[in-house]
Amino acid sequence: MIQISSEEIQFYDNPQTWESQKHDRLYGQVCERIGYSPDSVSEQMHSRIAEIIQKGHAAIALDFFIRTTPITGWENAKIEAEAVTIDSRKWANLLKKMGSPEVLCCFIITLGKQFDIINEELREQNLFDPYILDAFGSLMVEKAADQMESCIGAQLKQKNYEGSRRFSPGYCDWGLKSGQESLCRFLAPEKIGVRCLASGAMIPAKSVSVVMVGAKQMPWNAPCRFCKEIKCPYRRKS
């Protein structure tokens, strides 16, 4: 079976080493997430947003853990693997269009507990600062997950496989609660300080659990092409 270890994952753009010019780009993205145009905020607000971004950046302690498990079937509106079950008709149908889907690459990635601590400290002072920090944290953990997707895709390619787009519990028609339970049983994320709650949420809050499919042939890497939910926020263009 294909194996991809954490040691094989090399971030090409680790957010913990970002320089000031990248913070400038992040400022605009954070503004957009909280509903402001970067060019329209006051000088005072600009300074405050930039300060919170710096606080958030200093709090990041990026960590992740990855495991793979062989796929054993994709019938009856679910994907079955040796250690994980994905109750998703849309992803199961996509696997039917692949050539030899063989492996699920599963991982959890987190910004770390200090990020939550800073958020709680800010919440005691006002509501605007943690709102900014939350937007920044969501942006950063998604960027980190995107890089994991790229790294895993590259590792699969070296092994003569193709990788799907990443997907998480709560995406498409995969239930959040059942999906998190299945992934957390397999990944045991406590080893990197992440805890899954009964609701499907995770602590630290800025943590993401992810699955990718590895197959010999993959004409389409996400079910969006065959999905009629045009306004879905997770819709992929390719």
Secondary structure as UniProt FT lines:
FT   HELIX           6..8
FT   HELIX           15..17
FT   HELIX           20..33
FT   TURN            34..35
FT   TURN            38..40
FT   HELIX           43..59
FT   STRAND          63..73
FT   TURN            76..77
FT   STRAND          79..81
FT   STRAND          85..86
FT   HELIX           89..95
FT   TURN            96..97
FT   STRAND          99..110
FT   HELIX           113..123
FT   TURN            124..125
FT   HELIX           128..158
FT   TURN            159..160
FT   STRAND          162..163
FT   TURN            169..170
FT   TURN            172..173
FT   HELIX           176..187
FT   HELIX           189..192
FT   STRAND          195..196
FT   TURN            198..199
FT   STRAND          202..203
FT   STRAND          207..217
FT   HELIX           223..226
FT   TURN            230..231
FT   TURN            233..234
//
